[in-house]
Amino acid sequence: MNVEVRSPWDGQVLKTLHMGGRDRVEELLVKATGALQSCKAWIPVWERREILLKTAADVRARHEEFSLTIAQEGGKPLMDARVEVTRAIGGIELAAEEMGRMAGREVPMGLNPASAGRLAVTTREPIGVVVAVSAFNHPLNLVVHQVIPAVATGCPVIVKPATHTPLSCIALVELLHKNGLPEAWCQVALLGRSEAEALVTDARVNYLSFIGSAQVGWGLRSKLAPGTRCGLEHGGAAPVIVGEDVDLDLLVPPLMKGGFYHAGQVCVSVQRVFAMKGIAGELAAKMAQAASTLIVGDPTDSTTDVGPLIRSGEADRVDAWVKDAVKAGGQVLCGGIKVSESAYAPTILMNPPDTARVSTEELFGPVICVYPCKSMNEAVQRANSVRMAFQASVFTHDIDTAMRVARHLDASAVMINDHTAFRVDWMPFGGRRESGLGVGGIGDTMREMTQEKLIVFHHR
């Protein structure tokens, strides 16, 4: 079966690719497991490191080409696609650096008579075959975060890119092969849903790296073979808490970036802003004024601020959620309309009900909701009221307030005086509760893809 990769902006066919069946699943697994059969055949650390550094250099040399591919297949504005490519290069180089820190440890012996005359040390070994199921919203950098740690730690990896955005992934894997990585150690799986599930749940898979919806991620986890480890990265409805002492003019730009970057299609996008009652109306008005100036358009145009959603059905869904919130009492201050079949205007919603879907579920679109609150305690309570817990932020000039709110927010990371979507690739990154399992980030993922082996020397 063939699948057409189309631009989400205008529907143009970018490439037609072949989707594999169950026979392809078996072929992928046989090659990957075959690479692991004898540790004598494992690729030396120095060689893997050279492959990564050469690949980073090649991506840098093709920076604009990768940027344009991201914009075309995923709809991310070119200015942001360029940032993604720069991050991806840094991520590959970071993995090469982390290889020098992947060390074991000494386990104390001689603490009792039974352990006398012994030396115990650990080494780190690859966990085994890794399957990486990736998402569309960062088609290059997410693949870097899932595939490159596997290559760095010596794990054969099978990567299934999002069906809508496979081109960046394919181009990266081709560079790895060009620079000396044998095909069996990194394979691209273009598969349908049932074939992908068969791959993920096969007993020969040792580790699953999944980025995508909570429903799919938790469902796959429940079907993993005994012994298969996993890391799941889902989404959230990121809260921002705003104190009365902040400069609103300084606050609005980071909220615009955090909420409307890639049309809000980021797992930690600013979605819910809880502001003190005395400033909520003014803040919302300033946000609406700023949002209305953002340019929505062709993502390959360097002047575009906000591109399309990944497909037209997503624009219809966001529109339906906004309309439902308005019927329930929320007020649209700007936006609230489809700009095209796949693009939605940056939208500020004032005080939708806490029970509305825009308040309780991951919106994954260019909409920010503002809620007036009587106190910081109320803001924290409402921020913590949803099933998801990922990144959050608080804006205040009072250090005691900032630390109190940070301690009480149910979040894996709290940004103080910054938006919720801040991330650098060496920091730990992962959700709590329904938002995910395990910890991402280049170094943390490398540790998750290795396992310790204890070696004890008995000497006389």
Summary of the structure (lengths in Angstrom):
residues: 460
radius of gyration: 23.4
end to end distance: 65.6
largest distance: 80.7
contacts: 1671
relative contact order: 0.14
helix: 42%
strand: 22%
